[in-house]
Each structure stands twice: as structure tokens, then as C-alpha cells.
Amino acid sequence: MAGGQADRHPGPAIDTASQEGIPGHITSLGHEPQHYTIFYVEVDDVQACLDKASSLGGKTLVPPVKIPTGTFAWFSDLDGNTIGLLKRNG
């Protein structure tokens, strides 16, 4: 659709051919929810963004978790959508 490509990993990865941004992937959990969408936003401070989301009525679903490439978290907005936050190392 946007000129990228999908490669097989645990789920097909979406390569946008950009040096910036957050690559995506397509996967199936094998349990509920069977159909869902999560998009990630790159931020400078994951906890501060969770606090802001909470102050606006959002709910933390996954608190900050350190991973090899940085720190991520999930929150839900007022409509129940899940949004991922990512702060890269470095």
C-alpha cells in the first residue's frame, strides 16, 4: 500500500524503508482479542505520557517495560483503543 514490504518473523514485519519511525508487524495472538490494532508513538518519556493519558481519562494496560531496544508501555484511550508508547535507547 505505501511502498513497504512484509518479511516473515514471528509475525510478518512491515518494512517502511525509512531510517526513522517504528516498524510494524502483523500477528495473531491465538486468543481474545482475535482482531485488534495497536499503533505505537515514539516518545521521550514513557511514564510521563502514561501519566498524561491517565489524567485525560486513559488507562494504563502495560506499565513501562524495558526491552533490548528501549522501553515500551500500552494504554487505552476513552474509546478503548490500545496505544503503544516507545522510547528508544540512546
MARSEFI-859926 format. One record per atom (N, C-alpha, C): residue number from 0; residue in three letters; atom name; z, x, y. Coordinates in Angstrom, 3 decimals. Atoms other than C-alpha are relative to their C-alpha. Last residue first. Layout:
BEGIN
+-----+---------+-------+----------+----------+----------+
| num | residuo | atomo |        w |        u |        v |
+-----+---------+-------+----------+----------+----------+
| NUM |     ala |    CA |        Z |        X |        Y |
...
+-----+---------+-------+----------+----------+----------+
REM end
This chain:
BEGIN
+-----+---------+-------+----------+----------+----------+
| num | residuo | atomo |        w |        u |        v |
+-----+---------+-------+----------+----------+----------+
|  89 |     gly |     N |    0.676 |   -0.942 |   -0.880 |
|  89 |     gly |    CA |   23.126 |   20.269 |    6.123 |
|  89 |     gly |     C |    0.190 |   -0.286 |    1.381 |
|  88 |     asn |     N |   -0.707 |   -1.263 |   -0.202 |
|  88 |     asn |    CA |   23.831 |   17.654 |    3.548 |
|  88 |     asn |     C |   -0.763 |    0.821 |    1.024 |
|  87 |     arg |     N |    0.433 |   -1.169 |    0.765 |
|  87 |     arg |    CA |   22.104 |   14.316 |    4.050 |
|  87 |     arg |     C |    0.901 |    1.194 |    0.281 |
|  86 |     lys |     N |   -0.089 |   -1.180 |   -0.868 |
|  86 |     lys |    CA |   23.934 |   11.270 |    5.307 |
|  86 |     lys |     C |   -0.354 |    1.191 |   -0.873 |
|  85 |     leu |     N |    0.109 |   -1.348 |    0.537 |
|  85 |     leu |    CA |   22.795 |    8.098 |    3.558 |
|  85 |     leu |     C |    0.163 |    1.019 |    1.114 |
|  84 |     leu |     N |   -0.111 |   -1.004 |   -1.059 |
|  84 |     leu |    CA |   23.629 |    4.439 |    4.117 |
|  84 |     leu |     C |   -0.060 |    1.378 |   -0.646 |
|  83 |     gly |     N |   -0.533 |   -1.311 |    0.348 |
|  83 |     gly |    CA |   22.489 |    1.713 |    1.758 |
|  83 |     gly |     C |    0.017 |    0.893 |    1.220 |
|  82 |     ile |     N |    0.597 |   -1.085 |   -0.781 |
|  82 |     ile |    CA |   22.072 |   -1.915 |    2.788 |
|  82 |     ile |     C |    0.687 |    1.293 |   -0.414 |
|  81 |     thr |     N |   -0.657 |   -1.290 |    0.178 |
|  81 |     thr |    CA |   22.725 |   -4.823 |    0.448 |
|  81 |     thr |     C |   -0.779 |    1.066 |    0.755 |
|  80 |     asn |     N |    0.908 |   -1.100 |    0.313 |
|  80 |     asn |    CA |   21.667 |   -8.250 |    1.696 |
|  80 |     asn |     C |    0.795 |    1.297 |   -0.138 |
|  79 |     gly |     N |   -0.171 |   -0.473 |    1.368 |
|  79 |     gly |    CA |   24.362 |  -10.936 |    1.504 |
|  79 |     gly |     C |   -0.970 |    1.086 |   -0.421 |
|  78 |     asp |     N |    0.861 |    0.794 |    0.870 |
|  78 |     asp |    CA |   23.247 |  -12.829 |    4.623 |
|  78 |     asp |     C |    0.093 |    0.437 |   -1.454 |
|  77 |     leu |     N |   -0.464 |    1.391 |   -0.014 |
|  77 |     leu |    CA |   26.168 |  -11.509 |    6.693 |
|  77 |     leu |     C |   -0.830 |   -0.908 |   -0.893 |
|  76 |     asp |     N |    0.015 |    0.625 |   -1.320 |
|  76 |     asp |    CA |   25.335 |   -7.937 |    5.716 |
|  76 |     asp |     C |    0.431 |   -1.456 |   -0.125 |
|  75 |     ser |     N |    0.796 |    1.219 |   -0.056 |
|  75 |     ser |    CA |   26.386 |   -6.181 |    2.536 |
|  75 |     ser |     C |    0.085 |   -0.566 |    1.408 |
|  74 |     phe |     N |   -0.715 |    1.150 |   -0.553 |
|  74 |     phe |    CA |   27.487 |   -2.569 |    2.443 |
|  74 |     phe |     C |   -0.909 |   -1.212 |   -0.060 |
|  73 |     trp |     N |    0.703 |    1.282 |   -0.102 |
|  73 |     trp |    CA |   26.486 |    0.433 |    0.371 |
|  73 |     trp |     C |    0.902 |   -0.997 |    0.713 |
|  72 |     ala |     N |   -0.869 |    1.168 |    0.136 |
|  72 |     ala |    CA |   27.545 |    4.095 |    0.651 |
|  72 |     ala |     C |   -0.892 |   -1.236 |    0.066 |
|  71 |     phe |     N |    0.581 |    1.320 |   -0.169 |
|  71 |     phe |    CA |   25.915 |    7.541 |    0.460 |
|  71 |     phe |     C |    1.069 |   -1.069 |   -0.118 |
|  70 |     thr |     N |   -0.978 |    1.072 |    0.197 |
|  70 |     thr |    CA |   26.910 |   11.164 |    0.993 |
|  70 |     thr |     C |   -0.708 |   -1.332 |    0.192 |
|  69 |     gly |     N |   -0.701 |    0.491 |   -1.177 |
|  69 |     gly |    CA |   24.747 |   14.292 |    0.750 |
|  69 |     gly |     C |    1.073 |   -1.009 |   -0.351 |
|  68 |     thr |     N |    0.824 |   -0.094 |   -1.212 |
|  68 |     thr |    CA |   22.115 |   15.784 |   -1.584 |
|  68 |     thr |     C |    0.699 |   -0.485 |    1.263 |
|  67 |     pro |     N |    0.508 |   -1.348 |   -0.288 |
|  67 |     pro |    CA |   24.383 |   16.619 |   -4.541 |
|  67 |     pro |     C |   -0.783 |    0.130 |    1.305 |
|  66 |     ile |     N |    0.999 |   -0.294 |    1.012 |
|  66 |     ile |    CA |   26.250 |   13.289 |   -4.273 |
|  66 |     ile |     C |   -0.589 |    1.368 |    0.342 |
|  65 |     lys |     N |    0.715 |   -1.272 |   -0.143 |
|  65 |     lys |    CA |   29.422 |   12.464 |   -2.356 |
|  65 |     lys |     C |   -0.919 |    0.178 |   -1.196 |
|  64 |     val |     N |    0.035 |   -0.766 |    1.245 |
|  64 |     val |    CA |   30.311 |    8.771 |   -2.435 |
|  64 |     val |     C |   -0.788 |    1.278 |    0.263 |
|  63 |     pro |     N |    0.730 |   -1.265 |    0.008 |
|  63 |     pro |    CA |   31.309 |    6.789 |    0.665 |
|  63 |     pro |     C |    0.177 |    0.774 |   -1.317 |
|  62 |     pro |     N |   -0.461 |   -0.897 |   -1.059 |
|  62 |     pro |    CA |   32.611 |    3.321 |   -0.239 |
|  62 |     pro |     C |   -0.751 |    1.328 |   -0.069 |
|  61 |     val |     N |   -0.255 |   -1.315 |    0.603 |
|  61 |     val |    CA |   30.468 |    1.021 |   -2.372 |
|  61 |     val |     C |    0.448 |    0.906 |    1.134 |
|  60 |     leu |     N |    0.176 |    0.217 |    1.437 |
|  60 |     leu |    CA |   30.373 |   -2.696 |   -1.512 |
|  60 |     leu |     C |    0.288 |    1.276 |   -0.782 |
|  59 |     thr |     N |    0.275 |   -1.222 |    0.759 |
|  59 |     thr |    CA |   31.725 |   -2.530 |    2.038 |
|  59 |     thr |     C |   -0.079 |   -0.338 |   -1.481 |
|  58 |     lys |     N |   -0.991 |   -0.313 |    1.017 |
|  58 |     lys |    CA |   31.489 |   -5.986 |    3.634 |
|  58 |     lys |     C |   -0.412 |    1.276 |   -0.734 |
|  57 |     gly |     N |    0.527 |   -0.519 |    1.258 |
|  57 |     gly |    CA |   29.737 |   -6.976 |    6.851 |
|  57 |     gly |     C |    1.125 |    0.350 |   -0.953 |
|  56 |     gly |     N |   -0.020 |    1.001 |    1.061 |
|  56 |     gly |    CA |   31.317 |   -9.188 |    9.507 |
|  56 |     gly |     C |   -0.590 |    0.445 |   -1.324 |
|  55 |     leu |     N |    0.988 |    1.040 |   -0.305 |
|  55 |     leu |    CA |   30.499 |   -7.221 |   12.673 |
|  55 |     leu |     C |   -0.108 |   -1.048 |   -1.106 |
|  54 |     ser |     N |   -0.427 |    0.651 |   -1.251 |
|  54 |     ser |    CA |   33.663 |   -5.095 |   12.490 |
|  54 |     ser |     C |   -0.944 |   -1.138 |    0.396 |
|  53 |     ser |     N |   -1.165 |    0.841 |    0.286 |
|  53 |     ser |    CA |   32.803 |   -4.347 |    8.850 |
|  53 |     ser |     C |    0.452 |   -0.757 |    1.244 |
|  52 |     ala |     N |    0.494 |    1.159 |    0.747 |
|  52 |     ala |    CA |   29.349 |   -3.063 |    9.811 |
|  52 |     ala |     C |    1.141 |   -0.972 |   -0.292 |
|  51 |     lys |     N |    0.731 |    0.843 |   -0.949 |
|  51 |     lys |    CA |   30.927 |   -0.814 |   12.459 |
|  51 |     lys |     C |   -0.509 |   -1.258 |   -0.699 |
|  50 |     asp |     N |   -0.997 |    0.619 |   -0.881 |
|  50 |     asp |    CA |   33.455 |    0.555 |    9.947 |
|  50 |     asp |     C |   -0.669 |   -0.945 |    0.987 |
|  49 |     leu |     N |   -0.672 |    1.040 |    0.784 |
|  49 |     leu |    CA |   30.686 |    1.158 |    7.403 |
|  49 |     leu |     C |    1.029 |   -0.733 |    0.854 |
|  48 |     cys |     N |    0.947 |    1.113 |    0.124 |
|  48 |     cys |    CA |   28.692 |    2.995 |   10.089 |
|  48 |     cys |     C |    0.578 |   -1.133 |   -0.839 |
|  47 |     ala |     N |    0.067 |    0.676 |   -1.298 |
|  47 |     ala |    CA |   31.697 |    5.152 |   10.984 |
|  47 |     ala |     C |   -0.957 |   -1.194 |   -0.055 |
|  46 |     gln |     N |   -1.203 |    0.823 |   -0.177 |
|  46 |     gln |    CA |   32.208 |    5.930 |    7.288 |
|  46 |     gln |     C |   -0.017 |   -0.746 |    1.322 |
|  45 |     val |     N |    0.009 |    1.155 |    0.908 |
|  45 |     val |    CA |   28.598 |    7.068 |    6.791 |
|  45 |     val |     C |    1.214 |   -0.895 |    0.248 |
|  44 |     asp |     N |   -1.385 |    0.181 |    0.457 |
|  44 |     asp |    CA |   28.475 |    9.346 |    9.845 |
|  44 |     asp |     C |    0.079 |   -1.277 |   -0.829 |
|  43 |     asp |     N |   -0.770 |   -1.219 |   -0.235 |
|  43 |     asp |    CA |   25.130 |   10.840 |   10.979 |
|  43 |     asp |     C |    1.406 |   -0.086 |   -0.578 |
|  42 |     val |     N |   -0.973 |    0.056 |   -1.094 |
|  42 |     val |    CA |   22.952 |    8.098 |    9.479 |
|  42 |     val |     C |    0.711 |    1.344 |    0.143 |
|  41 |     glu |     N |   -0.608 |   -1.321 |   -0.155 |
|  41 |     glu |    CA |   19.857 |    7.744 |    7.286 |
|  41 |     glu |     C |    0.863 |   -0.001 |    1.253 |
|  40 |     val |     N |    0.105 |   -0.465 |   -1.374 |
|  40 |     val |    CA |   19.254 |    4.080 |    6.523 |
|  40 |     val |     C |    0.690 |    1.359 |    0.064 |
|  39 |     tyr |     N |   -0.958 |   -0.973 |   -0.494 |
|  39 |     tyr |    CA |   18.620 |    2.949 |    2.967 |
|  39 |     tyr |     C |   -0.318 |    0.384 |    1.438 |
|  38 |     phe |     N |    0.634 |   -1.042 |   -0.812 |
|  38 |     phe |    CA |   16.891 |   -0.155 |    1.692 |
|  38 |     phe |     C |    1.111 |    0.874 |    0.553 |
|  37 |     ile |     N |   -0.931 |   -0.765 |   -0.832 |
|  37 |     ile |    CA |   18.130 |   -2.186 |   -1.226 |
|  37 |     ile |     C |   -0.838 |    0.963 |    0.826 |
|  36 |     thr |     N |    0.602 |   -1.030 |   -0.831 |
|  36 |     thr |    CA |   16.113 |   -4.947 |   -2.847 |
|  36 |     thr |     C |    1.120 |    0.685 |    0.769 |
|  35 |     tyr |     N |   -0.695 |   -0.329 |   -1.231 |
|  35 |     tyr |    CA |   17.182 |   -7.191 |   -5.691 |
|  35 |     tyr |     C |   -0.788 |    1.071 |    0.754 |
|  34 |     his |     N |    0.961 |   -0.241 |   -1.072 |
|  34 |     his |    CA |   15.960 |   -8.909 |   -8.815 |
|  34 |     his |     C |    0.771 |    0.261 |    1.294 |
|  33 |     gln |     N |    1.264 |   -0.436 |    0.591 |
|  33 |     gln |    CA |   17.903 |   -8.823 |  -12.088 |
|  33 |     gln |     C |   -1.019 |    0.376 |    1.077 |
|  32 |     pro |     N |    1.119 |    0.855 |   -0.372 |
|  32 |     pro |    CA |   21.268 |   -8.961 |  -10.349 |
|  32 |     pro |     C |   -1.300 |    0.557 |   -0.569 |
|  31 |     glu |     N |    0.013 |    0.666 |   -1.307 |
|  31 |     glu |    CA |   22.553 |   -9.067 |  -12.984 |
|  31 |     glu |     C |    0.393 |    0.984 |    1.082 |
|  30 |     his |     N |   -1.053 |    1.012 |   -0.103 |
|  30 |     his |    CA |   21.856 |   -6.761 |  -15.928 |
|  30 |     his |     C |   -0.113 |   -0.654 |    1.373 |
|  29 |     gly |     N |   -0.244 |    0.507 |    1.340 |
|  29 |     gly |    CA |   19.170 |   -4.352 |  -17.152 |
|  29 |     gly |     C |    1.126 |   -1.010 |   -0.035 |
|  28 |     leu |     N |   -1.371 |   -0.244 |    0.417 |
|  28 |     leu |    CA |   19.421 |   -2.456 |  -13.873 |
|  28 |     leu |     C |    0.237 |   -0.396 |   -1.453 |
|  27 |     ser |     N |   -0.583 |    1.228 |    0.515 |
|  27 |     ser |    CA |   15.688 |   -2.230 |  -13.353 |
|  27 |     ser |     C |    1.392 |    0.319 |   -0.506 |
|  26 |     thr |     N |   -0.766 |   -0.076 |    1.233 |
|  26 |     thr |    CA |   14.141 |    0.488 |  -11.219 |
|  26 |     thr |     C |    0.467 |   -1.378 |   -0.421 |
|  25 |     ile |     N |   -0.017 |    1.343 |    0.572 |
|  25 |     ile |    CA |   11.692 |    1.169 |   -8.425 |
|  25 |     ile |     C |    0.716 |    0.114 |   -1.338 |
|  24 |     his |     N |    0.324 |    0.111 |    1.416 |
|  24 |     his |    CA |   12.180 |    4.247 |   -6.304 |
|  24 |     his |     C |    0.076 |   -1.461 |   -0.419 |
|  23 |     gly |     N |   -0.491 |    1.174 |    0.705 |
|  23 |     gly |    CA |   12.353 |    5.291 |   -2.679 |
|  23 |     gly |     C |   -0.287 |    0.080 |   -1.482 |
|  22 |     pro |     N |    0.912 |    0.495 |    1.029 |
|  22 |     pro |    CA |   12.070 |    8.482 |   -0.678 |
|  22 |     pro |     C |    0.611 |   -1.214 |   -0.701 |
|  21 |     ile |     N |   -0.680 |    0.109 |    1.278 |
|  21 |     ile |    CA |   14.289 |    8.713 |    2.415 |
|  21 |     ile |     C |   -0.988 |   -0.524 |   -1.027 |
|  20 |     gly |     N |   -0.227 |    1.323 |    0.544 |
|  20 |     gly |    CA |   12.737 |    9.890 |    5.661 |
|  20 |     gly |     C |    0.639 |    0.074 |   -1.377 |
|  19 |     glu |     N |   -1.219 |    0.639 |   -0.477 |
|  19 |     glu |    CA |   11.246 |   13.193 |    6.627 |
|  19 |     glu |     C |    0.138 |   -1.358 |   -0.630 |
|  18 |     gln |     N |   -1.066 |   -0.986 |    0.118 |
|  18 |     gln |    CA |    8.698 |   15.580 |    5.066 |
|  18 |     gln |     C |    1.339 |   -0.581 |    0.446 |
|  17 |     ser |     N |   -0.608 |   -0.400 |   -1.258 |
|  17 |     ser |    CA |    6.385 |   12.617 |    4.542 |
|  17 |     ser |     C |    1.078 |    1.036 |   -0.265 |
|  16 |     ala |     N |    0.714 |   -1.186 |   -0.481 |
|  16 |     ala |    CA |    4.060 |   12.161 |    1.561 |
|  16 |     ala |     C |    0.510 |    0.463 |    1.358 |
|  15 |     thr |     N |    0.686 |    0.420 |   -1.223 |
|  15 |     thr |    CA |    5.546 |    8.663 |    1.072 |
|  15 |     thr |     C |   -0.818 |    1.129 |    0.614 |
|  14 |     asp |     N |    0.198 |   -1.180 |   -0.843 |
|  14 |     asp |    CA |    6.428 |    9.486 |   -2.522 |
|  14 |     asp |     C |   -0.820 |   -0.419 |    1.209 |
|  13 |     ile |     N |    1.033 |    0.261 |   -0.981 |
|  13 |     ile |    CA |    7.777 |    6.395 |   -4.262 |
|  13 |     ile |     C |   -0.049 |    1.194 |    0.939 |
|  12 |     ala |     N |   -0.337 |   -0.435 |   -1.360 |
|  12 |     ala |    CA |    9.702 |    7.301 |   -7.376 |
|  12 |     ala |     C |   -1.181 |   -0.288 |    0.913 |
|  11 |     pro |     N |    1.097 |   -0.622 |   -0.750 |
|  11 |     pro |    CA |    9.163 |    5.306 |  -10.572 |
|  11 |     pro |     C |    0.422 |    0.329 |    1.426 |
|  10 |     gly |     N |    0.798 |    1.115 |   -0.482 |
|  10 |     gly |    CA |   12.531 |    4.704 |  -12.200 |
|  10 |     gly |     C |   -1.130 |    0.631 |    0.775 |
|   9 |     pro |     N |   -0.759 |    1.090 |    0.614 |
|   9 |     pro |    CA |   14.465 |    7.261 |  -14.277 |
|   9 |     pro |     C |   -0.603 |   -1.352 |    0.391 |
|   8 |     his |     N |   -1.288 |   -0.680 |    0.119 |
|   8 |     his |    CA |   11.516 |    9.419 |  -13.163 |
|   8 |     his |     C |    0.868 |   -0.997 |   -0.744 |
|   7 |     arg |     N |   -1.038 |    0.455 |    0.924 |
|   7 |     arg |    CA |    7.875 |    8.314 |  -13.312 |
|   7 |     arg |     C |    1.184 |    0.958 |   -0.001 |
|   6 |     asp |     N |   -0.128 |   -0.905 |    1.137 |
|   6 |     asp |    CA |    5.787 |    9.013 |  -10.216 |
|   6 |     asp |     C |    1.107 |   -0.528 |   -0.891 |
|   5 |     ala |     N |   -1.185 |    0.185 |    0.829 |
|   5 |     ala |    CA |    4.640 |    6.451 |   -7.654 |
|   5 |     ala |     C |   -0.068 |    0.969 |   -1.174 |
|   4 |     gln |     N |    0.270 |    0.092 |    1.432 |
|   4 |     gln |    CA |    2.219 |    7.296 |   -4.832 |
|   4 |     gln |     C |    1.307 |   -0.155 |   -0.749 |
|   3 |     gly |     N |   -0.864 |   -0.841 |    0.821 |
|   3 |     gly |    CA |    2.038 |    6.975 |   -1.073 |
|   3 |     gly |     C |   -0.402 |   -0.096 |   -1.457 |
|   2 |     gly |     N |    0.579 |   -1.315 |    0.221 |
|   2 |     gly |    CA |   -0.851 |    5.630 |    1.029 |
|   2 |     gly |     C |    0.872 |    0.947 |   -0.790 |
|   1 |     ala |     N |   -0.119 |   -0.803 |   -1.212 |
|   1 |     ala |    CA |    0.987 |    2.673 |    2.507 |
|   1 |     ala |     C |   -0.509 |    1.418 |   -0.212 |
|   0 |     met |     N |    0.000 |    0.817 |   -1.182 |
|   0 |     met |    CA |    0.000 |    0.000 |    0.000 |
|   0 |     met |     C |    0.000 |    0.867 |    1.254 |
+-----+---------+-------+----------+----------+----------+
REM end
